[in-house]
């Protein structure tokens, strides 16, 4: 089976591929809003039919929430599972959209043609790049180059409540040699990137209680302990002057960057001034001896995500609050254990409480960092072919956030994941006027054809 | 003119005095709610008529808000101004009241008879103790023992917006030798107290801005500065480990307690364990080398009255907020200059800001502490007679809060104020089921007769 005819077919078929994507984009599959339940169902049906249209036997699989779509095709060579999600984010505020979010259109922009619609980039457009690559391959060669399981979720934008049970219940069916996920982007909108490490997350909510009720600071101010005084003191010491996190044993399991990865990242020439400048900042605020890219991709963080106490309305009230609350989260890397970090954090807070102040803690999720097995041959193979498509050598990159499904594939199915995608920084996912560049869609389809080709050899 | 017949008349007239107070309590003069504007007006009219009923020529004086009531009576001896306020706090939550707040009644309680109604203690009941003392004195002797100006405000519970202009415009008319205010209470509900020092207040709101918009902590966490991190760090250093406030020059102008006052306070045997225990606390949290009573009455404080930033709703969002806000106030004593403290605080905050974080400040009021001129003969005279009425030697006490009108009398009219009152700690002012003990009302009237007697001699 030869690649070039497949690529030619993809080029020729692009208008039809866009028509198919538009059909999918017209379905308002907003998973978080129960009013759109039937639309999510319709999107799943559409995908089943679309896979069937080029010979893939797929089915809609019910869950307590929105259905999964699972399809299989047997072939020679390795067995890959492809994951994408057909649900989309809500569209409000609707008045900030320049067009109906579910009436997709090609728009000409200063940076080229874009597909404008909710879900164009996240994730319907990305999902369809893989489907279209398979369709072209199948049409050209009469078969696919390897065994493929298609696995589409409809709850990714609403916390994936059915994902873990579904993976557990269907582990045997879903297990493949490697998983492919298309839900990420190009580095700085131009360098093809294979994400090889994602940070984990540990969320924690603290409530400090001092006096048993709110007090008047005229009557009680002085002898009465104020829990906001205590909470600011404790959280103000979360970082030292060098940006290091002060919770004991916090850095246990934090690895140094491998030299090969460090070299690749160095070569990316990350413009941290532009990155920070876009949001009104100038100086990297993390550990002072680390590069800004390391700070995002491979170093752990501690952040206060929210804090409230006392009177916060208009004007002024001289209240001494009874309670003060904060939400704190830790981004984790390497082998950091989210449960150990939670315990160490709680112990560290407790040790700093003065008389008359008690702490309650509430856990908000814990997931370890994901380190992809870049030794799996798919990784170097994919990296080798992407440069030809995009005109830039591909890089193994990191991700500051979490993509939980990759972790579940590893922990539940024992399967490594390769994350690669074609989104650009300005796609405005989750925001009004979401778009996906026609270039992303077109080259994305071609990229998957190249990857399928190389990993099948 | 003799005191004893006046006291006997007060005792005999008590039921009628309570009927009159009930008439006033039935008027829902909630000054902060525009819906009750006519009721405030009606309360002012009622007072004018009540003063007229025993020969005091008084009038309702319009302001841009609710009217003042001013009445004068000439007599021998010194000239005193009596201040009270006829407006009351709102009554919500109404469902926590055991009866209609504006349908007063005498209730029997385990601690004795109480007058239950909104305003019974704050301040209609207290105001009427002085009026009833004057009525009895006048009835018994055909005249009052000194020149008296009656000055009643209807905006005390809503920030007194008309007070300063009214004092300035009517300074000549209102100036007297000394002002008497009945809006305070007995120390620990039993010791008659003349408040000789009130703390001042300086309120300040800080808004820190880091990134130009809220960021996702996965994408930006690490290199991006979080203003909550900065605000907790700064405010967490407001106090040192000994409870001392760290703003430079903060203690400039803070006096040591005069030995005579220190002795009186010591003699009060303040039970700080009970005081703190009532609100779930055990250890005085202020400067560790000071007594709890000093902490409230004669030491300055710094408190975070409110703080907010980031996501504070249910669940969790991994946001790096653009802004973090806090409301901070300082209770001031002695000669502390609220404006200097504001400037020093701002400078101190600014000096701690890292790169990329800016601060905006908003002032919320500034009033210096009030130190009453206890050398005025009224003070020792009043202290001398109150013990006979209450069975406890009276004390010169402090007040942790502010009663701004006393400061204005001094600054605008050059007039010293003597603050004395009969409220008890459990009067539930500003709360549901406000009450005033019949004992407070009865002995309060008798106390004013004693004070008028002694200061006229």
Interface residues (C-beta under 8 A of the other chain):
Chain A: X199 X201 X203 X205 X210 X211 X212 X213 X215 X216 X217 X218 X219 X220 X221 X222 X223 X224 X225 X226 X228 X229 X231 X232 X233 X234 X235 X236 X237 X238 X239 X272 X275 X276 X279 X280 X281 X282 X283 X284 X285 X286 X292 X295 X296 X299 X301 X303 X304 X305 X306 X307 X308 X309 X310 X311 X312 X315 X316 X317 X318 X319 X320 X321 X324 X325 X327 X329 X331 X354 X355 X356 X364 X365 X399 X400 X401 X402
Chain B: X199 X201 X203 X205 X210 X211 X212 X213 X215 X216 X217 X218 X219 X220 X221 X222 X223 X224 X225 X226 X228 X229 X231 X232 X233 X234 X235 X236 X237 X238 X239 X272 X275 X276 X279 X280 X281 X282 X283 X284 X285 X286 X292 X295 X296 X299 X301 X303 X304 X305 X306 X307 X308 X309 X310 X311 X312 X315 X316 X317 X318 X319 X320 X321 X324 X325 X327 X329 X331 X354 X355 X356 X364 X365 X399 X400 X401 X402
